[in-house]
Amino acid sequence: MTRSTTRDIGPRRAPEGVDLRVVYGAVIALLLLALIVHPVVVEVLQFFRGGRPAETAAAQFPELGSTRHWLDPSADLTVTRRRERERLSTYAWIDRQAGVVRIPIDRAMELLVERGTASGDAKEGLQRNE
């Protein structure tokens, strides 16, 4: 007489004491919570960033919306650096009604040394470091 080593392979059942309705309910509750929380988190992040990043970038850098910059990146870098040098070395109105102007960076540093800063005198700080 041989002993049979095969087991009955039937439908598996959950261990005693585990109610599958509770498990399924928890999974469904977590999915619903994720569906509710995700849009809220996205809106909060966009609020603190100051708008939608794509719209903000498109407004500040209209050339990014085109594929032109893919054609010659080195020329684009040259143009970008020329624009930066121009902005750092020229005077311009930022807000004429409020009296806000942009001044060259060299002049701004001179004024800072002459007048000092709001938190202390810049001349004293420079003399201490020398």
C-alpha positions as CSV (number, residue, x, y, z in Angstrom):
1,M,0.0,0.0,0.0
2,T,1.4,3.3,-1.0
3,R,0.7,6.5,0.7
4,S,-0.6,9.4,-1.4
5,T,1.4,12.6,-1.2
6,T,-0.9,14.7,-3.3
7,R,-2.9,17.3,-1.6
8,D,-6.3,18.6,-2.5
9,I,-5.7,21.7,-4.6
10,G,-9.0,23.5,-4.2
11,P,-9.9,27.2,-3.8
12,R,-7.8,28.8,-1.1
13,R,-9.5,30.3,1.8
14,A,-8.5,33.2,4.0
15,P,-7.1,32.2,7.4
16,E,-9.7,32.2,10.2
17,G,-10.2,35.5,11.8
18,V,-9.6,37.6,8.7
19,D,-12.7,39.2,7.3
20,L,-12.1,39.9,3.6
21,R,-14.9,42.5,3.5
22,V,-12.8,44.6,5.9
23,V,-9.7,44.2,3.8
24,Y,-11.5,45.0,0.5
25,G,-13.2,48.0,2.3
26,A,-9.8,49.3,3.5
27,V,-8.3,49.0,0.0
28,I,-11.3,50.9,-1.6
29,A,-11.2,53.5,1.1
30,L,-7.4,54.1,0.5
31,L,-8.1,54.4,-3.3
32,L,-10.9,56.9,-2.7
33,L,-8.7,58.9,-0.3
34,A,-5.9,59.0,-2.9
35,L,-8.3,60.2,-5.6
36,I,-9.4,63.1,-3.3
37,V,-6.0,64.0,-1.9
38,H,-4.1,64.1,-5.1
39,P,-5.8,67.0,-6.8
40,V,-5.8,69.0,-3.6
41,V,-2.0,68.5,-3.2
42,V,-1.4,69.5,-6.8
43,E,-3.4,72.7,-6.4
44,V,-1.6,73.6,-3.2
45,L,1.8,73.1,-4.8
46,Q,0.8,75.2,-7.8
47,F,-0.5,78.0,-5.5
48,F,2.8,78.2,-3.6
49,R,4.8,78.1,-6.9
50,G,2.9,81.1,-8.1
51,G,1.0,79.6,-11.0
52,R,1.4,76.7,-13.4
53,P,5.1,76.3,-14.2
54,A,4.5,75.8,-18.0
55,E,2.4,79.0,-18.2
56,T,4.9,81.0,-16.2
57,A,7.9,79.8,-18.2
58,A,6.1,80.5,-21.5
59,A,5.3,84.0,-20.4
60,Q,8.9,84.7,-19.3
61,F,10.7,82.9,-22.1
62,P,8.4,82.9,-25.2
63,E,11.2,81.3,-27.3
64,L,11.0,78.1,-25.2
65,G,7.6,77.3,-26.8
66,S,9.2,76.9,-30.2
67,T,11.6,74.2,-31.5
68,R,13.9,76.9,-32.8
69,H,16.3,76.4,-29.8
70,W,16.9,72.8,-30.9
71,L,18.5,73.9,-34.1
72,D,21.6,75.8,-32.8
73,P,22.0,75.6,-29.0
74,S,25.4,77.4,-29.0
75,A,23.9,80.4,-30.8
76,D,21.1,80.5,-28.3
77,L,23.5,80.4,-25.5
78,T,25.4,83.3,-27.0
79,V,22.1,85.3,-27.4
80,T,21.1,84.5,-23.8
81,R,24.5,85.6,-22.4
82,R,24.3,88.8,-24.5
83,R,20.9,89.6,-23.1
84,E,22.1,88.9,-19.5
85,R,25.1,91.2,-20.0
86,E,22.8,93.9,-21.4
87,R,20.5,93.6,-18.4
88,L,23.4,93.7,-16.0
89,S,25.0,96.8,-17.6
90,T,22.1,99.1,-18.5
91,Y,19.5,101.3,-16.9
92,A,15.8,100.6,-17.5
93,W,12.4,101.3,-15.9
94,I,11.0,98.3,-14.0
95,D,7.9,100.2,-12.8
96,R,7.8,103.9,-13.8
97,Q,4.7,104.7,-11.6
98,A,6.3,103.2,-8.5
99,G,9.7,104.7,-9.4
100,V,11.5,101.4,-9.6
101,V,14.4,101.2,-11.9
102,R,17.1,98.7,-12.9
103,I,20.6,100.0,-12.6
104,P,23.9,98.4,-13.8
105,I,25.3,95.9,-11.3
106,D,28.6,97.8,-10.9
107,R,26.7,101.0,-10.0
108,A,24.5,99.0,-7.6
109,M,27.6,97.7,-5.8
110,E,29.1,101.2,-5.6
111,L,25.9,102.5,-4.1
112,L,25.8,99.7,-1.6
113,V,29.3,100.5,-0.4
114,E,28.6,104.2,-0.2
115,R,25.2,104.0,1.5
116,G,25.5,100.8,3.4
117,T,22.8,98.2,3.7
118,A,19.5,98.1,5.7
119,S,21.1,95.6,8.1
120,G,24.3,97.4,8.7
121,D,27.1,99.5,7.1
122,A,28.7,97.8,4.1
123,K,31.9,99.9,4.5
124,E,32.5,98.5,8.0
125,G,31.9,95.0,6.8
126,L,34.5,95.5,4.0
127,Q,37.0,97.0,6.4
128,R,36.6,94.1,8.9
129,N,37.2,91.5,6.2
130,E,40.5,93.2,4.9
